[in-house]
Amino acid sequence: MIIPEKKKRRHLRNIALLVLLLLVVVGTYAFQAFNPRAINDRENRQDIGTGGRVHDYYNRDTENKDVFVENYGDRPIMARIRLSEFLETKSDGEAAFTPLVPGTVRENVESWTTWIPTADNINVRANVNGSDAFNRYSTLTLGWSRPGQVAPWYMPSFNHDSDDLRTAAAGHARDWIEGDGATDGVTDGTTHPGDGTDAYWSSGDTFDNSTGIWPGQEIVQEVAQNLPQGRPPMTIEQWDELEDYQKIGDFWVIDHQTGWAYWASLIEAGNATSYLLDAAEMTSAIDETVSNGYYYYGIHVDSQLISPRHSDDFLEGGDERLADFLTGIRNNSMNDAGSTNPRFEVDSPPSAFNFDTMLPGRVFTMAGEEYRYLEDMESGNHMIIRHEAIRNTGFMEQPQVLSNWFNALDTEVQSMVQPVAISVPAPGVADESITWIDEVTRWLPTNLSAFPAVAGDVTSVNPSGTPQAFALSLADVVRLSTPEGGFPNPVARRGARSSWWWLRTPGPSPTAANWGVAQAPPTGRLHAHNPYTNDVGGVRPALIINPN
């Protein structure tokens, strides 16, 4: 898709200034539109019923620029987009344009400079192959955020032909194919209704394409809403700092090694991503460089849409973390072994889950409660724990808090809960009696076996027990604190939204200092504390369930 702009004089700077060449592959999901072998290859894979299209809305006068991906098909797809830039200037008296980055040529978009952000800031271009040279002249607004608004509206593509590689280009945008690859700043190449301004479409709007004004179905169609942006766009370096359960969602992640921006979840049928790009504006520095003369600035957008089964095709040349990331997208979680379990924030009934494919640490929302999956206990049994502690609840209140919480659960969830036998009071040990591998982090004790009753207080299914919610013991937490366990690191131990929580293990007596998991640094440490309550943490119920 192309949206060129050739500036004539400095006082015309507020008129068009962006070239957008959008090369998109849809339907059969070959990577490059100019590679017929790839197209034929993917056609043989028979991805029947899938389809996607990149939307590009651009307005020269306002410098609004909206780029996102729509899945108009009936199967999930994966998407990535890569930007490259070009700038050349010519002052009066000069015979020819001079490119900002030597060796780049306006007519050869393959020579343009790939946009590469720095690892820790997507708003600053990195010093890689000349990308940082554009920091002075162009500001890209990435992502979409408006105070008091949830998500913008768009007109879905009328074009559902998976063999048609054209994009949905509106306003001053120019589709690469429709515009015949022009970079002259005047050729028309629109393929979609709208004037390219911000918020052009509103709830309830329709468009009548019954006369075939635009490519595709000749119907009257109503607008749809983009997915809300779950997080602002980020680099894969920043993504790596998220907790595993946060790494898959509705946001863009940029591999700062290659410039490819990945939508961090499957794009389900009928959905459209939030914006990767929301505006492209020239800075005042262009006035200083070309006080009298001309300049030409352009962005080339290379997009690739594929079926999830072919996600490995995205791996070549990417960051070392990319393989795990793509697997997480394909599985809807970084902690799933290949299933269609709902994403963690999607509240779903118990019947929607395949617990056998969950990996320890997987977060999910079931019947109104958010849980963390802890382990497969075999024979169809699975241990899970409420993701966040029940705040303002104390150690001595645990039996009543656990009972109240359990009784309020959805009946279908209650029916899956297995019987356990919990000693009251549980075996206890004094804080000062325990020694640690590291006295600061207090991650794992070295002498728990010296207290057999405490070490043996491990929760398991007991047919003689009662189906109930329970608090984990000190021995439970220690057992689950392994690289492959439910608590692979200190942060994973902490409850959701930075909550601390009580264990059921007391000190020498229930009224003494009792054991819990700390929220404050060092996060996740095991320590005993005198009974108290506050709004930062409390009781954290666990369950053993069997859906069979």
Sequence and secondary structure as in RCSB ss.txt:
>XXXX:A:sequence
MIIPEKKKRRHLRNIALLVLLLLVVVGTYAFQAFNPRAINDRENRQDIGTGGRVHDYYNRDTENKDVFVENYGDR
PIMARIRLSEFLETKSDGEAAFTPLVPGTVRENVESWTTWIPTADNINVRANVNGSDAFNRYSTLTLGWSRPGQV
APWYMPSFNHDSDDLRTAAAGHARDWIEGDGATDGVTDGTTHPGDGTDAYWSSGDTFDNSTGIWPGQEIVQEVAQ
NLPQGRPPMTIEQWDELEDYQKIGDFWVIDHQTGWAYWASLIEAGNATSYLLDAAEMTSAIDETVSNGYYYYGIH
VDSQLISPRHSDDFLEGGDERLADFLTGIRNNSMNDAGSTNPRFEVDSPPSAFNFDTMLPGRVFTMAGEEYRYLE
DMESGNHMIIRHEAIRNTGFMEQPQVLSNWFNALDTEVQSMVQPVAISVPAPGVADESITWIDEVTRWLPTNLSA
FPAVAGDVTSVNPSGTPQAFALSLADVVRLSTPEGGFPNPVARRGARSSWWWLRTPGPSPTAANWGVAQAPPTGR
LHAHNPYTNDVGGVRPALIINPN
>XXXX:A:secstr
     EE SGGGTTS    EEEE   TT  S TT HHHHHHHHTT  TT   EEEEEEETTTTEEEEEEE  SSS
 BEEEEEEEEEEEEEETT SS EESSTT BTTBGGGSEE  EETTEEEEE SSTTGGGGGGTEEEEES   TT  
  EE   S   TT    EEEET B TTTTTT  SS   B  SSS   TT   TT EEE TT  SSS  SEEE EE
    SS  EEHHHHTTS GGGSSSSSEEE TTT EEEESS B TT B   SEEEEEE THHHHH SSEEEEEEEE
EEEEEE GGGGGGG TT  TTHHHHHHHHHHTSTTBSS     TTS B GGG  GGGB TT EEEETTEEEEEEE
EEETTEEEEEESS EES  GGGHHHHHHHHHHTS HHHHHHB EE   SS     GGG  BSSTTT  SBS GGG
SHHHHT      TTSEE  B   HHHHHHH STTSS  SHHHHSBTTTBEEE S  SSSTTS EEEE  SSSTT 
EEEE S  BTTEEE  EEEE   
